[in-house]
Amino acid sequence: MGWRQVVALLHFMYCGEVVVEEDHLVDLLNAASSLSVTGLSHVTSALVSSQVG
């Protein structure tokens, strides 16, 4: 997990939203999932489900 993910996660936790480049989205969602960040960790599951199905 890099500093970009940490900064983005902190911004999400304090502001309720975060804007990231598409290239960094998967890394952010993986970091959120590994830290069980409420509000972003469920997005990872939905994203994976939509890609599989």
Buried (B, 14 or more C-beta within 10 A) or exposed (E): EEEBBEEBBEBBBEEEEBEBEEEBEEBBBBBBBEBEBEEBBEBBEEBEEEEEE
